[in-house]
Every structure is written in structure tokens, then in C-alpha cells.
């Protein structure tokens, strides 16, 4: 490669270009107390997410009644209330879900092993994932994880990071006379891979997913569910995905093996430190 980027120089220039954005825009993730970048209005993002969510519901085949949907709403509501009660009880900070308008849908698609949560508490569960959750405790782990994404405001953080990366790299590229852009283009042409995604976005995604696993375990425990089921859930997922998981560096999620390892290490601590909370 003709142009060599000095990593220290790039990071220094990147930091200078982003400093004016980052310093006044740091918030803290509840419980983990990890500092995060937040450049967008939560109110606007929640409103935009609600609009997209309504469009999704209008174009998607949904299951509108039955035990599965009832269980999703029941477990979700219990976790919601437990999260709010916890933050009210500890009095260290405001309830991060105060402005949420929770809603749950069950998508009729047995081929998709997934669930997701939009900012503001809009949650979709696909019927395919229910063969992995298997039971109420497994469902609580799944929903706790998705609720954790919303509580930690991960979507807002991802957008903030993407914008900062774009602006910062453009600023740095001016000083480096386009070397970053050329390097990115060369690697992309030769491998079909984006060095920013591989080196920054994907590892950051795995970090958020790990944080959501941890917070989700806490939320499930606070709601009175058996968090030991989390390991069994991911063992079932690992069995289903055997031989199909993409290499870690290409993924925004930790491997099933790593998740099992993490959860196994957290369970006893979570059970002791975050017992079921009394709901009024």
C-alpha cells in the first residue's frame, strides 16, 4: 500500500476533530456507569422510532392474539415495572424509561430467530425465537436484553458514534491529504470489507451486546425470573447455529460460546446483588 497511516497521528487528529462534539455530549449508562456519546435529542429519536415502528407494523404479518403474545406482554410489563421500581428505589438517578411508550408485537415468521427494540421501548419478537426461549424464564432473558438496549440508549449511541467517526475521519483526512480515504478504498476494493466497520463499528457493536446481556440479566432477576435459564437459552441457540456463525470479526454480536461464558460468570453475582424487587 502506497500510503501508510501513522496510527498515533491519526488518533490524535481524530481526537482533535471530535473533541468539540464529545466533551459536552457524554452521558452515563445506568448501572454499568460506562460513559457514552450522545449527540442526538432523545425526544426526537423516540418520535422518529415510533413512526418507523408504526410503518413496520402496517406492513408486517403480526400475530394479534394468543398465549405467546400474552406471555410476551406479561413478561415485558413485569420487567418494565421492575426497572422503574429499581431506579425509584435507589434514587441515584432518574428513571431512564420515564419517557418511554412501551409496546410489543409478535411477528409471524418462524424462520427468523430474532427480536429487537427501538428507542422509546418499541419491541418486536419473531415467532422463530420462541423455539429458543422455550419458557417464561427464557423469554424474560430475551426481553430483558432488548429492554436493556433501550434503557442504555444504544441506538442513540451508535448514531452518535457513526456521525463522530464520519466527521472526525474527514477532518483527519484533510491533514493527512486523503490518506485515510485512499486506504479505506483500497482495502475495500481488495477485500470487499470496510476497515472502519471491522476495526471500530463491529467491536463496538459487540461491546453493546455484551452490556445488554449483563443489564438484561439484572432486569430479569429484578422481575423475579430465574436467570440461570440464560445459559440454557444460549446453549440452545448455539446448537441451532452450529457451523453457521460468522467469524467474530465480521459480527456485531459476541459468539454464542462467549455469551455462555459471560452469563455463567455473572449469574451468581446478579442473583445476590439484584434480587426480585417488590412491586406495588
C-alpha positions as CSV (number, residue, x, y, z in Angstrom):
1,X,0.0,0.0,0.0
2,X,1.5,3.3,-1.0
3,X,0.1,5.5,1.8
4,X,0.9,4.5,5.4
5,X,-1.2,6.0,8.1
6,X,0.6,6.5,11.4
7,X,-1.9,5.2,14.0
8,X,-0.9,7.6,16.7
9,X,-1.1,10.6,14.4
10,X,-4.5,9.5,13.1
11,X,-5.9,9.1,16.6
12,X,-4.6,12.5,17.6
13,X,-6.1,14.2,14.7
14,X,-9.3,12.3,15.0
15,X,-9.5,13.3,18.7
16,X,-9.0,17.0,17.8
17,X,-11.7,16.9,15.2
18,X,-14.2,15.2,17.5
19,X,-13.3,16.9,20.8
20,X,-15.8,19.7,20.4
21,X,-18.6,17.2,20.0
22,X,-17.6,14.7,22.6
23,X,-16.8,16.7,25.7
24,X,-20.2,18.3,26.2
25,X,-22.1,15.2,25.0
26,X,-21.1,12.4,27.3
27,X,-23.8,10.6,29.3
28,X,-23.6,7.5,31.5
29,X,-25.2,4.1,31.0
30,X,-27.3,3.2,34.1
31,X,-25.8,0.6,36.4
32,X,-22.7,-0.1,34.4
33,X,-21.8,3.6,34.6
34,X,-20.0,3.4,31.2
35,X,-19.5,6.8,29.6
36,X,-21.2,7.1,26.3
37,X,-21.5,9.6,23.5
38,X,-25.0,11.1,23.0
39,X,-25.3,13.8,20.3
40,X,-29.0,13.5,19.5
41,X,-32.2,14.5,21.2
42,X,-33.8,11.5,22.9
43,X,-37.3,13.0,22.4
44,X,-36.8,13.4,18.6
45,X,-35.2,9.9,18.3
46,X,-38.1,8.3,20.2
47,X,-40.6,10.1,18.0
48,X,-38.8,9.0,14.8
49,X,-38.6,5.4,16.1
50,X,-42.3,5.4,16.9
51,X,-43.1,6.5,13.3
52,X,-40.9,3.8,11.8
53,X,-42.4,1.2,14.2
54,X,-46.0,2.1,13.1
55,X,-44.9,1.7,9.5
56,X,-43.3,-1.6,10.3
57,X,-46.5,-2.9,11.9
58,X,-48.6,-1.8,9.0
59,X,-46.5,-3.8,6.5
60,X,-45.7,-6.9,8.6
61,X,-47.7,-10.0,9.3
62,X,-48.4,-9.9,13.1
63,X,-50.0,-12.3,15.5
64,X,-52.5,-10.3,17.4
65,X,-53.8,-12.8,19.9
66,X,-52.9,-16.0,21.7
67,X,-50.8,-17.3,24.6
68,X,-47.4,-16.4,23.0
69,X,-48.3,-12.7,22.6
70,X,-50.0,-12.6,26.1
71,X,-46.8,-14.0,27.6
72,X,-44.6,-11.5,25.8
73,X,-46.7,-8.6,27.0
74,X,-47.0,-10.0,30.6
75,X,-43.2,-10.6,31.0
76,X,-42.3,-7.4,29.3
77,X,-44.6,-5.4,31.5
78,X,-43.2,-7.0,34.7
79,X,-39.7,-6.2,33.6
80,X,-40.7,-2.6,32.8
81,X,-42.2,-2.1,36.2
82,X,-39.3,-3.7,37.9
83,X,-36.8,-1.5,36.1
84,X,-38.8,1.7,37.1
85,X,-39.2,0.5,40.7
86,X,-35.4,-0.2,40.9
87,X,-34.4,3.3,39.8
88,X,-37.1,4.8,42.1
89,X,-35.7,2.8,45.0
90,X,-32.0,3.5,44.6
91,X,-32.6,7.3,44.0
92,X,-29.2,7.7,42.3
93,X,-30.7,8.9,39.1
94,X,-33.9,9.5,37.3
95,X,-35.7,6.5,35.8
96,X,-34.3,6.3,32.2
97,X,-37.6,4.9,31.0
98,X,-39.8,7.8,32.2
99,X,-40.5,9.0,28.6
100,X,-40.9,5.5,27.1
101,X,-44.1,4.4,25.5
102,X,-43.7,0.6,25.6
103,X,-45.3,-1.6,23.0
104,X,-44.8,-5.2,22.0
105,X,-45.6,-7.1,18.7
106,X,-45.2,-10.7,17.8
107,X,-44.1,-11.1,14.2
108,X,-45.4,-14.2,12.4
109,X,-42.1,-15.5,11.0
110,X,-40.7,-18.9,12.1
111,X,-37.5,-18.6,10.1
112,X,-36.2,-15.5,12.0
113,X,-34.5,-16.2,15.3
114,X,-34.6,-12.6,16.5
115,X,-36.1,-9.8,18.5
116,X,-35.3,-6.1,18.5
117,X,-36.1,-2.9,20.4
118,X,-36.4,0.6,19.0
119,X,-35.6,3.7,21.1
120,X,-38.5,4.5,23.4
121,X,-39.5,0.9,24.1
122,X,-40.9,-0.5,20.8
123,X,-40.2,-4.2,20.9
124,X,-40.7,-6.8,18.2
125,X,-40.4,-10.6,18.8
126,X,-40.3,-13.1,15.9
127,X,-42.1,-16.4,16.4
128,X,-38.9,-18.2,15.4
129,X,-37.1,-17.1,18.5
130,X,-39.7,-18.7,20.7
131,X,-38.4,-22.2,19.9
132,X,-35.2,-21.0,21.6
133,X,-36.6,-19.2,24.6
134,X,-38.8,-22.2,25.3
135,X,-40.3,-21.0,28.5
136,X,-41.2,-17.9,30.6
137,X,-37.7,-17.6,32.1
138,X,-36.1,-17.9,28.7
139,X,-38.5,-15.3,27.4
140,X,-37.6,-13.0,30.3
141,X,-33.9,-13.2,29.3
142,X,-34.7,-12.3,25.7
143,X,-36.9,-9.4,26.7
144,X,-34.6,-8.2,29.4
145,X,-31.8,-8.0,26.8
146,X,-34.0,-5.9,24.4
147,X,-35.2,-3.7,27.2
148,X,-31.6,-3.2,28.2
149,X,-30.8,-1.8,24.8
150,X,-33.5,0.8,25.2
151,X,-32.5,1.7,28.8
152,X,-28.8,2.0,27.8
153,X,-29.9,4.1,24.8
154,X,-27.6,2.1,22.5
155,X,-29.3,3.2,19.3
156,X,-28.6,6.8,20.1
157,X,-25.0,6.0,21.0
158,X,-24.5,4.1,17.7
159,X,-25.7,7.0,15.6
160,X,-23.6,9.4,17.6
161,X,-20.5,7.3,17.1
162,X,-21.2,6.9,13.4
163,X,-21.5,10.7,13.0
164,X,-18.4,11.4,15.0
165,X,-16.4,8.8,13.1
166,X,-17.5,10.4,9.8
167,X,-16.7,13.9,10.8
168,X,-13.5,13.0,12.6
169,X,-12.2,11.0,9.7
170,X,-13.0,13.8,7.3
171,X,-11.1,16.3,9.5
172,X,-8.2,14.0,9.9
173,X,-8.2,13.3,6.1
174,X,-7.6,16.9,5.4
175,X,-4.4,16.9,7.4
176,X,-3.3,13.5,6.0
177,X,-4.1,14.7,2.4
178,X,-6.7,12.0,1.8
179,X,-4.6,9.0,3.0
180,X,-7.5,7.6,5.2
181,X,-9.9,7.7,2.3
182,X,-7.5,6.1,-0.1
183,X,-6.6,3.4,2.4
184,X,-10.2,2.6,3.1
185,X,-11.0,2.5,-0.6
186,X,-8.0,0.2,-1.4
187,X,-8.8,-2.3,1.4
188,X,-12.5,-2.2,0.3
189,X,-11.6,-2.9,-3.3
190,X,-9.2,-5.7,-2.5
191,X,-11.2,-7.5,0.2
192,X,-14.8,-6.2,0.0
193,X,-14.5,-5.2,3.7
194,X,-14.8,-1.8,5.3
195,X,-11.9,-1.1,7.7
196,X,-14.0,1.2,9.8
197,X,-16.7,-1.4,10.2
198,X,-14.2,-4.2,11.0
199,X,-12.0,-2.1,13.3
200,X,-14.5,0.2,15.0
201,X,-18.2,-0.4,14.4
202,X,-18.3,-4.2,14.8
203,X,-16.2,-4.3,18.0
204,X,-18.3,-1.5,19.4
205,X,-21.5,-3.5,18.5
206,X,-20.2,-6.5,20.4
207,X,-19.5,-4.3,23.4
208,X,-23.1,-3.0,23.4
209,X,-24.5,-6.5,23.0
210,X,-22.4,-7.7,26.0
211,X,-23.6,-4.8,28.0
212,X,-27.2,-5.6,27.1
213,X,-26.7,-9.2,28.1
214,X,-25.5,-8.1,31.5
215,X,-28.2,-5.4,32.1
216,X,-30.8,-7.8,30.7
217,X,-29.8,-10.4,33.2
218,X,-30.2,-7.8,36.0
219,X,-33.6,-6.7,34.8
220,X,-34.8,-10.3,34.5
221,X,-33.6,-11.0,38.1
222,X,-35.2,-7.8,39.4
223,X,-38.5,-9.0,37.9
224,X,-38.3,-12.3,39.7
225,X,-37.3,-14.7,36.9
226,X,-34.8,-17.5,37.0
227,X,-31.7,-16.0,35.2
228,X,-30.0,-19.4,35.2
229,X,-32.1,-20.1,32.2
230,X,-30.0,-17.6,30.2
231,X,-27.1,-20.2,29.8
232,X,-29.6,-22.8,28.7
233,X,-31.1,-20.4,26.2
234,X,-27.7,-19.7,24.6
235,X,-26.8,-23.4,24.6
236,X,-29.9,-24.0,22.6
237,X,-29.1,-21.1,20.3
238,X,-25.5,-22.5,19.9
239,X,-26.9,-25.9,18.9
240,X,-29.2,-24.3,16.3
241,X,-26.4,-22.1,14.9
242,X,-23.8,-24.8,14.9
243,X,-21.5,-24.3,11.9
244,X,-23.4,-21.2,10.8
245,X,-22.0,-18.5,13.0
246,X,-19.9,-15.9,11.0
247,X,-16.3,-15.2,12.1
248,X,-16.2,-12.9,15.1
249,X,-14.5,-10.0,13.4
250,X,-17.3,-9.8,10.9
251,X,-20.1,-9.9,13.5
252,X,-21.7,-7.2,15.6
253,X,-22.6,-9.8,18.2
254,X,-20.4,-11.9,20.5
255,X,-20.3,-15.7,19.7
256,X,-22.8,-18.0,21.5
257,X,-19.8,-19.5,23.3
258,X,-18.6,-16.2,24.6
259,X,-22.1,-15.3,25.7
260,X,-22.5,-18.5,27.6
261,X,-19.1,-17.9,29.3
262,X,-20.1,-14.3,30.2
263,X,-23.5,-15.2,31.6
264,X,-22.1,-18.1,33.6
265,X,-19.7,-15.7,35.3
266,X,-22.4,-13.1,36.0
267,X,-25.3,-15.3,37.3
268,X,-24.3,-15.7,40.9
269,X,-23.4,-12.0,41.3
270,X,-26.7,-10.9,39.7
271,X,-28.8,-13.2,41.9
272,X,-27.2,-11.9,45.0
273,X,-26.9,-8.2,44.1
274,X,-30.2,-7.8,42.2
275,X,-32.9,-9.9,43.9
276,X,-36.5,-9.6,42.9
277,X,-37.8,-6.1,43.7
278,X,-41.1,-5.6,45.4
279,X,-43.7,-4.1,43.1
280,X,-46.6,-2.0,44.5
